[in-house]
Structure formats: C-alpha cells, structure tokens
Amino acid sequence: MIEIIKRCVCDRCGSCGPEALESEDPVTLAQAEGWRCDGEDLCPACIAKDNSTA
C-alpha cells in the first residue's frame, strides 16, 4: 500500500508543519498548531518574529 503524506512548509524559513495523511487537510492541521495559511504559509516562529518587529 502506498500512503501519501502532505504538510505545510513555511514560505520564509522552510520549517515543516505536521504530517497529514491522505484523508486529512494539511492546512487545517497546521492552523491548529498555530500556523497562518492565508496566501503565505507562516510557521508560529515566523509569526512571532513578525509580531515582535511590528
């Protein structure tokens, strides 16, 4: 059996989000862990950097 795993990747630092199996949505899982996925995928660390410089 072949299993496909997907994950979000941060557009700034390349960090990988949680693994999502075929039946799961990688965006939903990433958002549940604090990621922002609205055009630009950002991990929680990059979001924190943005907030600290604003």
Jmol script that loads the backbone (N, CA, C; Angstrom):
load data "model"
ATOM      1  N   MET A   1       0.845  -1.174   0.000  1.00  0.00           N
ATOM      2  CA  MET A   1       0.000   0.000   0.000  1.00  0.00           C
ATOM      3  C   MET A   1       0.895   1.243   0.000  1.00  0.00           C
ATOM      4  N   ILE A   2       0.515   2.220  -0.784  1.00  0.00           N
ATOM      5  CA  ILE A   2       1.229   3.486  -0.836  1.00  0.00           C
ATOM      6  C   ILE A   2       0.429   4.512  -0.046  1.00  0.00           C
ATOM      7  N   GLU A   3       1.123   5.214   0.823  1.00  0.00           N
ATOM      8  CA  GLU A   3       0.477   6.228   1.639  1.00  0.00           C
ATOM      9  C   GLU A   3       1.100   7.586   1.294  1.00  0.00           C
ATOM     10  N   ILE A   4       0.264   8.569   1.050  1.00  0.00           N
ATOM     11  CA  ILE A   4       0.736   9.903   0.721  1.00  0.00           C
ATOM     12  C   ILE A   4       0.633  10.770   1.971  1.00  0.00           C
ATOM     13  N   ILE A   5       1.733  11.443   2.298  1.00  0.00           N
ATOM     14  CA  ILE A   5       1.753  12.349   3.441  1.00  0.00           C
ATOM     15  C   ILE A   5       2.009  13.754   2.908  1.00  0.00           C
ATOM     16  N   LYS A   6       1.187  14.705   3.352  1.00  0.00           N
ATOM     17  CA  LYS A   6       1.346  16.103   2.957  1.00  0.00           C
ATOM     18  C   LYS A   6       1.616  16.934   4.199  1.00  0.00           C
ATOM     19  N   ARG A   7       2.234  18.090   4.002  1.00  0.00           N
ATOM     20  CA  ARG A   7       2.466  19.011   5.114  1.00  0.00           C
ATOM     21  C   ARG A   7       2.674  20.405   4.577  1.00  0.00           C
ATOM     22  N   CYS A   8       2.373  21.393   5.386  1.00  0.00           N
ATOM     23  CA  CYS A   8       2.645  22.780   5.026  1.00  0.00           C
ATOM     24  C   CYS A   8       4.130  23.050   5.272  1.00  0.00           C
ATOM     25  N   VAL A   9       4.700  23.915   4.444  1.00  0.00           N
ATOM     26  CA  VAL A   9       6.085  24.338   4.601  1.00  0.00           C
ATOM     27  C   VAL A   9       6.097  25.856   4.689  1.00  0.00           C
ATOM     28  N   CYS A  10       6.795  26.382   5.677  1.00  0.00           N
ATOM     29  CA  CYS A  10       6.853  27.826   5.884  1.00  0.00           C
ATOM     30  C   CYS A  10       7.528  28.486   4.684  1.00  0.00           C
ATOM     31  N   ASP A  11       6.892  29.526   4.156  1.00  0.00           N
ATOM     32  CA  ASP A  11       7.422  30.232   2.993  1.00  0.00           C
ATOM     33  C   ASP A  11       8.663  31.052   3.320  1.00  0.00           C
ATOM     34  N   ARG A  12       8.907  31.312   4.584  1.00  0.00           N
ATOM     35  CA  ARG A  12      10.072  32.124   4.960  1.00  0.00           C
ATOM     36  C   ARG A  12      11.262  31.294   5.402  1.00  0.00           C
ATOM     37  N   CYS A  13      11.046  30.360   6.337  1.00  0.00           N
ATOM     38  CA  CYS A  13      12.191  29.638   6.902  1.00  0.00           C
ATOM     39  C   CYS A  13      12.295  28.184   6.443  1.00  0.00           C
ATOM     40  N   GLY A  14      11.250  27.664   5.795  1.00  0.00           N
ATOM     41  CA  GLY A  14      11.286  26.283   5.308  1.00  0.00           C
ATOM     42  C   GLY A  14      10.914  25.235   6.340  1.00  0.00           C
ATOM     43  N   SER A  15      10.482  25.672   7.514  1.00  0.00           N
ATOM     44  CA  SER A  15      10.061  24.751   8.562  1.00  0.00           C
ATOM     45  C   SER A  15       8.850  23.943   8.088  1.00  0.00           C
ATOM     46  N   CYS A  16       8.778  22.679   8.506  1.00  0.00           N
ATOM     47  CA  CYS A  16       7.679  21.800   8.096  1.00  0.00           C
ATOM     48  C   CYS A  16       6.618  21.705   9.180  1.00  0.00           C
ATOM     49  N   GLY A  17       5.379  21.724   8.752  1.00  0.00           N
ATOM     50  CA  GLY A  17       4.252  21.581   9.662  1.00  0.00           C
ATOM     51  C   GLY A  17       3.965  20.118   9.947  1.00  0.00           C
ATOM     52  N   PRO A  18       2.866  19.847  10.617  1.00  0.00           N
ATOM     53  CA  PRO A  18       2.505  18.475  10.964  1.00  0.00           C
ATOM     54  C   PRO A  18       2.172  17.647   9.720  1.00  0.00           C
ATOM     55  N   GLU A  19       2.443  16.358   9.806  1.00  0.00           N
ATOM     56  CA  GLU A  19       2.137  15.446   8.701  1.00  0.00           C
ATOM     57  C   GLU A  19       0.639  15.198   8.612  1.00  0.00           C
ATOM     58  N   ALA A  20       0.121  15.245   7.390  1.00  0.00           N
ATOM     59  CA  ALA A  20      -1.295  14.968   7.153  1.00  0.00           C
ATOM     60  C   ALA A  20      -1.396  13.761   6.220  1.00  0.00           C
ATOM     61  N   LEU A  21      -2.168  12.779   6.617  1.00  0.00           N
ATOM     62  CA  LEU A  21      -2.386  11.620   5.763  1.00  0.00           C
ATOM     63  C   LEU A  21      -3.337  11.992   4.639  1.00  0.00           C
ATOM     64  N   GLU A  22      -3.538  11.090   3.704  1.00  0.00           N
ATOM     65  CA  GLU A  22      -4.367  11.371   2.524  1.00  0.00           C
ATOM     66  C   GLU A  22      -5.736  11.942   2.861  1.00  0.00           C
ATOM     67  N   SER A  23      -6.362  11.435   3.917  1.00  0.00           N
ATOM     68  CA  SER A  23      -7.720  11.858   4.256  1.00  0.00           C
ATOM     69  C   SER A  23      -7.755  13.131   5.099  1.00  0.00           C
ATOM     70  N   GLU A  24      -6.588  13.667   5.478  1.00  0.00           N
ATOM     71  CA  GLU A  24      -6.526  14.847   6.328  1.00  0.00           C
ATOM     72  C   GLU A  24      -6.109  16.077   5.513  1.00  0.00           C
ATOM     73  N   ASP A  25      -6.487  17.244   5.991  1.00  0.00           N
ATOM     74  CA  ASP A  25      -6.129  18.500   5.340  1.00  0.00           C
ATOM     75  C   ASP A  25      -4.902  19.091   6.036  1.00  0.00           C
ATOM     76  N   PRO A  26      -3.781  19.237   5.334  1.00  0.00           N
ATOM     77  CA  PRO A  26      -2.573  19.762   5.980  1.00  0.00           C
ATOM     78  C   PRO A  26      -2.743  21.195   6.492  1.00  0.00           C
ATOM     79  N   VAL A  27      -3.561  22.002   5.820  1.00  0.00           N
ATOM     80  CA  VAL A  27      -3.783  23.386   6.252  1.00  0.00           C
ATOM     81  C   VAL A  27      -4.520  23.410   7.591  1.00  0.00           C
ATOM     82  N   THR A  28      -5.533  22.584   7.731  1.00  0.00           N
ATOM     83  CA  THR A  28      -6.298  22.524   8.980  1.00  0.00           C
ATOM     84  C   THR A  28      -5.412  22.090  10.138  1.00  0.00           C
ATOM     85  N   LEU A  29      -4.580  21.083   9.914  1.00  0.00           N
ATOM     86  CA  LEU A  29      -3.685  20.612  10.972  1.00  0.00           C
ATOM     87  C   LEU A  29      -2.657  21.673  11.345  1.00  0.00           C
ATOM     88  N   ALA A  30      -2.117  22.355  10.350  1.00  0.00           N
ATOM     89  CA  ALA A  30      -1.126  23.398  10.611  1.00  0.00           C
ATOM     90  C   ALA A  30      -1.754  24.561  11.383  1.00  0.00           C
ATOM     91  N   GLN A  31      -2.942  24.977  10.984  1.00  0.00           N
ATOM     92  CA  GLN A  31      -3.615  26.078  11.677  1.00  0.00           C
ATOM     93  C   GLN A  31      -3.911  25.713  13.132  1.00  0.00           C
ATOM     94  N   ALA A  32      -4.212  24.457  13.386  1.00  0.00           N
ATOM     95  CA  ALA A  32      -4.465  24.006  14.755  1.00  0.00           C
ATOM     96  C   ALA A  32      -3.208  24.114  15.613  1.00  0.00           C
ATOM     97  N   GLU A  33      -2.030  24.110  14.967  1.00  0.00           N
ATOM     98  CA  GLU A  33      -0.770  24.230  15.702  1.00  0.00           C
ATOM     99  C   GLU A  33      -0.200  25.644  15.640  1.00  0.00           C
ATOM    100  N   GLY A  34      -1.028  26.610  15.220  1.00  0.00           N
ATOM    101  CA  GLY A  34      -0.607  27.998  15.261  1.00  0.00           C
ATOM    102  C   GLY A  34      -0.056  28.578  13.974  1.00  0.00           C
ATOM    103  N   TRP A  35      -0.128  27.839  12.883  1.00  0.00           N
ATOM    104  CA  TRP A  35       0.353  28.339  11.590  1.00  0.00           C
ATOM    105  C   TRP A  35      -0.650  29.312  10.995  1.00  0.00           C
ATOM    106  N   ARG A  36      -0.171  30.222  10.151  1.00  0.00           N
ATOM    107  CA  ARG A  36      -1.035  31.116   9.383  1.00  0.00           C
ATOM    108  C   ARG A  36      -0.925  30.702   7.923  1.00  0.00           C
ATOM    109  N   CYS A  37      -2.039  30.334   7.334  1.00  0.00           N
ATOM    110  CA  CYS A  37      -2.068  29.832   5.954  1.00  0.00           C
ATOM    111  C   CYS A  37      -3.097  30.627   5.154  1.00  0.00           C
ATOM    112  N   ASP A  38      -2.732  31.837   4.784  1.00  0.00           N
ATOM    113  CA  ASP A  38      -3.648  32.684   4.022  1.00  0.00           C
ATOM    114  C   ASP A  38      -2.887  33.359   2.879  1.00  0.00           C
ATOM    115  N   GLY A  39      -2.512  32.577   1.923  1.00  0.00           N
ATOM    116  CA  GLY A  39      -1.717  33.084   0.806  1.00  0.00           C
ATOM    117  C   GLY A  39      -0.245  32.824   1.028  1.00  0.00           C
ATOM    118  N   GLU A  40       0.267  33.217   2.189  1.00  0.00           N
ATOM    119  CA  GLU A  40       1.645  32.926   2.575  1.00  0.00           C
ATOM    120  C   GLU A  40       1.588  32.022   3.798  1.00  0.00           C
ATOM    121  N   ASP A  41       2.211  30.845   3.704  1.00  0.00           N
ATOM    122  CA  ASP A  41       2.219  29.916   4.831  1.00  0.00           C
ATOM    123  C   ASP A  41       3.348  30.305   5.778  1.00  0.00           C
ATOM    124  N   LEU A  42       2.985  30.604   7.041  1.00  0.00           N
ATOM    125  CA  LEU A  42       3.976  31.012   8.029  1.00  0.00           C
ATOM    126  C   LEU A  42       3.873  30.143   9.272  1.00  0.00           C
ATOM    127  N   CYS A  43       5.026  29.677   9.748  1.00  0.00           N
ATOM    128  CA  CYS A  43       5.071  28.876  10.967  1.00  0.00           C
ATOM    129  C   CYS A  43       4.926  29.795  12.179  1.00  0.00           C
ATOM    130  N   PRO A  44       4.640  29.247  13.359  1.00  0.00           N
ATOM    131  CA  PRO A  44       4.478  30.071  14.546  1.00  0.00           C
ATOM    132  C   PRO A  44       5.715  30.924  14.865  1.00  0.00           C
ATOM    133  N   ALA A  45       6.915  30.415  14.612  1.00  0.00           N
ATOM    134  CA  ALA A  45       8.135  31.174  14.903  1.00  0.00           C
ATOM    135  C   ALA A  45       8.226  32.415  14.018  1.00  0.00           C
ATOM    136  N   CYS A  46       7.907  32.298  12.748  1.00  0.00           N
ATOM    137  CA  CYS A  46       7.954  33.450  11.841  1.00  0.00           C
ATOM    138  C   CYS A  46       6.833  34.445  12.145  1.00  0.00           C
ATOM    139  N   ILE A  47       5.686  33.938  12.581  1.00  0.00           N
ATOM    140  CA  ILE A  47       4.599  34.831  13.001  1.00  0.00           C
ATOM    141  C   ILE A  47       5.043  35.641  14.209  1.00  0.00           C
ATOM    142  N   ALA A  48       5.722  34.981  15.163  1.00  0.00           N
ATOM    143  CA  ALA A  48       6.206  35.671  16.364  1.00  0.00           C
ATOM    144  C   ALA A  48       7.241  36.730  15.996  1.00  0.00           C
ATOM    145  N   LYS A  49       8.119  36.428  15.025  1.00  0.00           N
ATOM    146  CA  LYS A  49       9.108  37.410  14.575  1.00  0.00           C
ATOM    147  C   LYS A  49       8.412  38.630  13.972  1.00  0.00           C
ATOM    148  N   ASP A  50       7.366  38.392  13.176  1.00  0.00           N
ATOM    149  CA  ASP A  50       6.608  39.499  12.576  1.00  0.00           C
ATOM    150  C   ASP A  50       5.969  40.365  13.652  1.00  0.00           C
ATOM    151  N   ASN A  51       5.409  39.711  14.675  1.00  0.00           N
ATOM    152  CA  ASN A  51       4.723  40.445  15.735  1.00  0.00           C
ATOM    153  C   ASN A  51       5.696  41.244  16.593  1.00  0.00           C
ATOM    154  N   SER A  52       6.925  40.748  16.748  1.00  0.00           N
ATOM    155  CA  SER A  52       7.898  41.441  17.598  1.00  0.00           C
ATOM    156  C   SER A  52       8.510  42.644  16.891  1.00  0.00           C
ATOM    157  N   THR A  53       8.484  42.657  15.563  1.00  0.00           N
ATOM    158  CA  THR A  53       9.063  43.784  14.822  1.00  0.00           C
ATOM    159  C   THR A  53       8.017  44.809  14.432  1.00  0.00           C
ATOM    160  N   ALA A  54       6.758  44.510  14.687  1.00  0.00           N
ATOM    161  CA  ALA A  54       5.682  45.433  14.289  1.00  0.00           C
ATOM    162  C   ALA A  54       5.473  46.538  15.277  1.00  0.00           C
TER     163      ALA A  54
END
end "model"
wireframe off; spacefill off
backbone 0.3
color backbone group
